[in-house]
């Protein structure tokens, strides 16, 4: 277990470092005036900056949030009450007893501090606003319990797919098993193992990912024989059967609880930073377009007038780097010459060799242009050849500059969470280190294409 603890602490520290780096950068933007000079942008990104601060504070508090979801009358509140050992949350025979998310603290084993979040049913009639509120809770949760009470219905399956998209570990809780004979329990369990994965091609759920419980067993009629020979019948309510669920949760928290905290914090930070980038780019779209066109015209003109092929290539590359840095400054993103070079390389590969073609054309046409320029004094007709090469080369250079500018916009928007200590980079790092026996391993499989 010490190996797990050390790895979890490493993940927690890496997540903290990533969040602090993001917050320090946006703090730098405030001090440098790049944010304060644009009040509209400050107002737009304020919610995301508050999210980053709140996420870092949650990491420091080390409180793990477990949210319970499911359709109405599946026993979500009853499951939480059974875990707590007390009927704190209201339950009842009517649908929709829980109308707003409610949180309670739970400290199983006297060590780990957990916040249990009860939510309204995801399919309440005329309760769409409450259902939307419940879906918002998932973004704050580190672990999800999805409660069913039998075979999964089509509505439940769709809700489960939506929850899987949240990129959070999930435990499927089969409640009300006291209502089914053992043979039916086994058949339903097998179906849930496959359907609960959320994908027909996915592997069946592991033991830690599906648990059977009876959170609030139905009362049973009991025959009582008295010493005097009388026989009477009484109704008794059996105790809840949730020990397996409690043990499963404790095992997960001990084995990977802090890694869950770190991963969820990074996912929230990634989404917040992506939203900041999107809002910044949308707000400054016109300015960015003007900068791209300005560099496009200057580069085309410079390449057209320059007679030396080598300087065409060198100057064009420098112009592209300058364009990227100008866009980075406009959007308020940190950019060094080394990073600009890496972006240029990324754009080169991602654009299918467009820039390479531009450089090659610059060299070939540049040689012809240089030759025409050198021999123009001996043969005036070479001036026409020089002009033709210059115009063709200017068109290629201008088109290349514009393409680089547009590609840089996309890269700066999508790549804001990558790089050293970037949220996406640390998420990838954590998921690459998880053990096959952990619940995070399935998450790595689900995100394998993305990461």
C-alpha positions in Angstrom: 0.0 0.0 0.0 3.0 2.3 0.5 3.6 2.2 -3.2 0.0 3.4 -3.9 0.4 6.1 -1.2 3.6 7.5 -2.7 2.2 7.5 -6.2 -1.0 9.2 -5.1 1.0 11.9 -3.3 3.0 12.4 -6.4 -0.2 12.8 -8.5 -1.6 15.3 -5.9 1.6 17.3 -6.0 1.7 17.4 -9.8 -1.9 18.5 -9.9 -1.2 21.3 -7.4 1.8 22.5 -9.4 -0.2 22.5 -12.6 -3.0 24.6 -11.0 -0.5 27.0 -9.4 1.2 27.5 -12.7 -2.0 28.4 -14.4 -3.1 30.8 -11.6 0.4 32.4 -11.5 0.2 33.0 -15.3 -3.2 34.7 -15.1 -2.0 36.6 -12.1 0.9 37.8 -14.2 -1.6 38.9 -16.9 -3.4 41.1 -14.3 -0.2 42.7 -13.1 1.1 43.3 -16.6 -2.2 44.9 -17.6 -3.1 42.5 -20.4 -6.3 41.5 -18.6 -7.0 44.8 -16.9 -6.7 46.7 -20.1 -9.7 44.7 -21.5 -12.5 44.9 -18.9 -14.8 42.9 -21.1 -12.4 40.0 -21.2 -12.0 40.2 -17.4 -15.7 39.8 -16.9 -15.9 36.9 -19.4 -13.2 34.8 -17.8 -14.0 35.5 -14.2 -16.0 32.3 -13.7 -13.1 30.2 -15.0 -10.6 31.9 -12.8 -12.8 31.4 -9.8 -13.0 27.7 -10.8 -9.2 27.4 -10.9 -9.0 28.9 -7.4 -11.8 26.8 -6.0 -10.2 23.6 -7.5 -6.9 24.3 -5.9 -8.5 24.9 -2.5 -10.4 21.6 -2.9 -7.1 19.8 -3.6 -5.6 21.3 -0.4 -8.6 20.2 1.7 -8.4 16.6 0.4 -12.2 16.1 0.6 -13.3 13.5 -1.9 -16.7 14.1 -3.5 -18.9 11.1 -4.3 -22.1 12.0 -6.2 -25.1 9.6 -6.6 -27.1 9.6 -9.8 -30.0 7.6 -11.2 -33.6 7.7 -12.2 -36.4 8.4 -9.8 -37.4 5.7 -7.2 -34.2 3.8 -7.6 -33.2 4.4 -3.9 -30.4 6.9 -4.3 -31.1 8.6 -0.9 -31.6 5.3 0.8 -28.2 4.1 -0.4 -26.5 7.2 1.1 -28.5 6.8 4.4 -27.4 3.2 4.6 -23.7 4.2 4.1 -24.1 6.9 6.8 -25.8 4.5 9.2 -28.6 7.0 9.8 -31.7 8.2 8.0 -30.4 11.8 7.3 -31.7 12.2 3.8 -35.5 12.1 3.2 -36.9 9.1 1.4 -40.5 8.0 0.6 -42.8 6.0 -1.7 -43.5 9.0 -4.0 -41.3 9.8 -6.9 -39.0 12.9 -6.8 -38.6 13.2 -3.0 -35.1 14.7 -3.6 -35.7 17.9 -5.4 -32.3 19.6 -5.0 -28.7 18.4 -4.6 -27.8 17.9 -1.0 -24.4 17.2 0.6 -23.5 15.3 3.7 -20.1 14.6 5.2 -19.0 11.0 5.8 -15.8 9.8 7.4 -15.6 6.0 6.8 -13.0 4.3 8.9 -12.3 7.5 10.7 -9.6 8.6 8.2 -10.8 9.6 4.8 -13.1 12.6 4.6 -15.9 12.2 2.0 -18.7 14.5 0.8 -21.7 12.5 -0.3 -23.9 14.3 -2.8 -27.5 13.3 -3.3 -29.2 14.4 -6.6 -32.7 14.5 -8.1 -33.8 11.8 -10.5 -32.5 12.4 -14.0 -36.0 11.7 -15.5 -38.3 13.7 -13.3 -41.5 14.8 -15.1 -41.6 18.6 -15.3 -38.3 18.6 -13.5 -35.9 19.5 -16.2 -34.3 22.3 -14.3 -33.6 20.0 -11.4 -32.2 17.4 -13.7 -29.9 20.0 -15.3 -28.8 20.9 -11.8 -28.0 17.3 -11.0 -25.9 17.0 -14.2 -23.8 20.0 -13.0 -22.9 18.1 -9.9 -21.0 15.6 -11.9 -18.4 18.2 -12.8 -17.5 18.5 -9.1 -17.6 14.8 -8.3 -14.4 12.7 -8.0 -16.4 9.4 -8.1 -19.9 8.6 -9.3 -22.4 6.1 -8.0 -25.1 5.2 -10.6 -28.0 3.5 -8.8 -30.3 1.0 -10.7 -32.9 -1.4 -9.2 -33.0 -4.1 -11.9 -32.2 -4.4 -15.6 -31.1 -1.2 -17.2 -33.9 0.6 -19.1 -33.3 2.6 -22.3 -33.5 5.9 -20.4 -31.0 4.7 -17.8 -28.7 3.5 -20.5 -28.7 6.9 -22.2 -28.1 8.6 -18.8 -25.3 6.2 -18.1 -23.7 7.1 -21.5 -23.9 10.8 -20.6 -22.2 10.2 -17.3 -19.5 8.2 -19.0 -18.7 11.3 -21.1 -17.9 13.2 -17.9 -14.6 11.3 -17.7 -15.1 10.3 -14.1 -14.7 6.8 -12.5 -18.1 5.2 -11.9 -19.5 2.4 -9.8 -22.8 0.8 -10.8 -24.9 0.1 -7.7 -27.6 -2.6 -8.1 -30.1 -1.7 -5.4 -33.2 -3.5 -4.1 -31.7 -7.0 -4.5 -34.0 -8.2 -1.7 -36.9 -8.0 -4.2 -35.3 -10.6 -6.5 -34.6 -14.3 -6.1 -31.0 -15.4 -6.2 -31.2 -16.7 -9.8 -32.7 -13.5 -11.0 -30.0 -11.5 -9.2 -27.3 -13.4 -11.0 -28.9 -12.9 -14.4 -29.4 -9.2 -13.9 -25.9 -8.8 -12.5 -24.4 -10.3 -15.7 -26.5 -8.0 -17.9 -25.4 -5.0 -15.8 -21.7 -6.1 -16.1 -21.9 -5.7 -19.9 -24.3 -2.8 -20.3 -22.7 -0.8 -17.4 -19.5 -0.4 -19.4 -21.4 2.0 -21.6 -20.1 0.4 -24.8 -20.9 -3.0 -26.3 -17.3 -3.4 -27.4 -15.9 -2.5 -23.9 -14.8 -5.1 -21.4 -17.4 -6.1 -18.7 -17.3 -4.2 -15.5 -14.7 -5.3 -12.9 -15.8 -6.3 -9.3 -15.0 -2.9 -8.0 -17.3 -1.3 -10.6 -20.5 -3.1 -9.8 -22.0 -3.8 -6.4 -25.3 -5.3 -5.2 -27.0 -3.8 -2.2 -30.4 -3.6 -0.4 -30.3 -0.1 1.0 -33.8 -0.1 2.4 -35.1 -3.7 2.5 -38.8 -4.2 2.4 -40.5 -5.3 5.6 -41.0 -9.1 6.0 -43.8 -10.9 7.8 -42.3 -13.0 10.6 -44.1 -15.9 12.4 -43.7 -15.7 16.2 -44.4 -18.7 18.5 -45.1 -17.8 22.1 -44.4 -20.1 25.2 -48.1 -20.5 25.8 -48.6 -22.0 22.3 -50.0 -18.9 20.7 -48.8 -18.0 17.2 -48.7 -14.4 15.9 -47.3 -12.6 12.8 -45.3 -9.4 12.9 -43.7 -7.2 10.3 -39.9 -6.7 10.7 -37.5 -4.7 8.5 -34.2 -6.4 7.8 -31.0 -4.3 8.2 -29.5 -2.7 5.1 -27.1 -4.7 3.0 -24.4 -2.2 2.1 -21.2 -3.6 3.6 -19.9 -4.7 0.2 -20.5 -1.2 -1.2 -18.8 0.5 1.8 -15.9 -1.9 1.5 -15.6 -1.3 -2.2 -15.6 2.5 -1.7 -13.0 2.3 1.1 -10.7 0.1 -1.1 -10.9 2.6 -3.9 -10.2 5.6 -1.7 -7.3 3.9 0.0 -5.8 2.7 -3.2 -6.4 5.7 -5.5 -8.4 8.4 -3.6 -5.8 11.1 -4.0 -5.2 10.2 -7.6 -9.0 10.6 -8.1 -8.8 14.1 -6.5 -5.8 15.1 -8.7 -7.4 13.8 -11.9 -10.7 15.5 -11.3 -9.0 18.8 -10.4 -6.9 18.6 -13.6 -10.0 17.9 -15.7 -11.7 20.9 -14.2 -8.6 23.0 -14.8 -8.3 21.8 -18.4 -11.9 22.7 -19.1 -11.6 26.1 -17.4 -8.4 27.0 -19.3 -9.9 25.8 -22.6 -12.9 28.0 -22.0 -10.6 31.0 -21.3 -8.8 30.4 -24.5 -12.0 30.0 -26.5 -13.5 33.2 -25.0 -10.2 35.1 -25.6 -10.0 34.0 -29.2 -13.7 34.8 -29.9 -13.4 38.3 -28.4 -10.2 39.1 -30.3 -11.1 37.5 -33.6 -11.1 40.7 -35.6 -7.8 41.9 -34.2 -6.2 38.5 -34.9 -7.5 38.5 -38.5 -6.0 42.0 -39.0 -2.6 40.8 -37.7 -2.6 37.7 -39.9 -3.5 39.7 -43.0 -0.8 42.3 -42.1 1.9 39.7 -41.8 0.6 38.0 -45.0 1.0 41.2 -47.0 4.4 42.1 -45.5 5.8 38.6 -46.1 4.5 38.4 -49.7 5.9 41.9 -50.5 9.3 41.1 -48.8 9.7 37.8 -50.6 8.7 39.4 -54.0 11.3 42.2 -53.7 14.1 40.1 -52.3 16.4 38.7 -55.0 18.3 36.2 -52.8 16.8 32.7 -52.4 18.4 32.0 -49.1 17.1 35.2 -47.5 13.6 34.3 -48.8 13.6 31.1 -46.8 15.2 32.6 -43.7 13.1 35.7 -43.8 9.9 33.7 -44.4 10.6 31.5 -41.4 11.3 34.5 -39.1 8.1 36.2 -40.3 6.1 33.1 -39.5 7.6 32.9 -36.0 6.9 36.6 -35.5 3.3 36.1 -36.6 2.9 33.3 -34.1 4.4 35.4 -31.3 2.2 38.3 -32.2 -0.9 36.2 -31.9 0.3 34.8 -28.6 0.8 38.3 -27.2 -2.7 39.3 -28.5 -4.3 36.3 -26.7 -2.2 36.8 -23.6 -0.4 33.4 -23.8 3.2 32.9 -22.7 5.5 32.3 -25.7 9.3 32.0 -25.9 11.3 31.7 -29.1 11.9 28.0 -28.3 8.1 27.4 -27.8 7.4 29.3 -31.0 9.7 27.0 -32.9 8.0 24.0 -31.5 4.6 25.4 -32.5 6.0 26.0 -36.0 7.2 22.4 -36.2 3.8 21.2 -35.0 2.0 23.3 -37.6 4.4 22.0 -40.3 3.4 18.4 -39.6 -0.3 19.0 -38.8 -0.8 21.1 -42.0 0.3 18.2 -44.2 3.6 19.8 -45.4 2.0 23.1 -46.5 4.8 25.1 -44.9 7.4 22.7 -46.3 6.0 23.2 -49.8 6.1 26.9 -49.3 9.8 26.7 -48.3 10.6 24.4 -51.2 8.9 26.7 -53.6 10.6 29.7 -52.1 14.0 28.0 -52.7 13.3 26.9 -56.3 11.6 30.1 -57.4 14.1 32.1 -55.4 16.9 30.5 -57.4 15.2 31.4 -60.6 14.5 34.9 -59.4 18.1 35.4 -58.2 19.4 34.3 -61.6 17.0 36.6 -63.4 18.1 39.5 -61.1 21.8 38.8 -61.7 21.5 38.6 -65.5 18.9 41.3 -65.9 21.6 43.8 -66.8 22.8 41.7 -69.8 19.4 40.8 -71.0 16.4 43.1 -70.3 14.0 40.2 -71.0 15.2 38.6 -67.7 13.4 41.4 -65.8 10.1 39.9 -67.0 11.3 36.5 -65.7 12.2 38.1 -62.4 8.8 39.7 -62.1 7.0 36.4 -62.9 9.0 34.5 -60.4 8.5 37.2 -57.8 4.7 37.3 -58.2 4.4 33.5 -58.1 6.7 33.3 -55.0 4.8 36.2 -53.3 1.5 34.4 -53.8 2.9 31.2 -52.3 4.5 33.0 -49.4 1.4 35.0 -48.6 -0.8 31.9 -48.7 1.6 30.1 -46.5 1.7 33.0 -44.0 -2.1 33.1 -43.8 -2.3 29.3 -43.4 0.3 29.4 -40.6 -1.6 32.2 -38.8 -4.9 30.3 -38.9 -3.2 27.1 -37.8 -1.5 29.0 -35.0 -4.9 30.2 -33.8 -6.2 26.6 -33.5 -3.0 25.5 -31.8 -3.0 28.3 -29.3 -6.7 27.5 -28.5 -6.3 23.7 -28.2 -2.8 23.6 -26.9 -3.2 25.9 -24.0 -3.4 23.0 -21.5 -0.4 21.1 -22.9 3.3 21.8 -22.4 5.2 21.4 -19.1 2.8 21.1 -16.2 -0.2 21.8 -18.5 -3.4 20.2 -17.2 -3.7 17.8 -20.2 -0.1 16.8 -20.0 -0.4 15.9 -16.3 -3.6 14.0 -16.9 -1.9 11.9 -19.5 1.0 11.4 -17.1 -1.3 10.2 -14.3 -3.3 7.9 -16.5 -0.1 6.3 -17.9 0.9 5.3 -14.4 -2.3 3.7 -13.1 -2.3 0.0 -12.3 -4.6 -2.5 -14.1 -6.3 -3.3 -10.7 -7.5 0.3 -10.2 -10.8 1.8 -11.2 -8.8 4.5 -13.0 -7.5 2.0 -15.5 -10.9 1.8 -17.3 -10.9 5.6 -17.5 -7.5 5.4 -19.2 -8.9 2.9 -21.7 -11.9 5.1 -22.4 -9.6 8.2 -22.9 -6.9 6.3 -24.7 -7.7 7.8 -28.1 -7.9 11.3 -26.7 -4.8 11.1 -24.6 
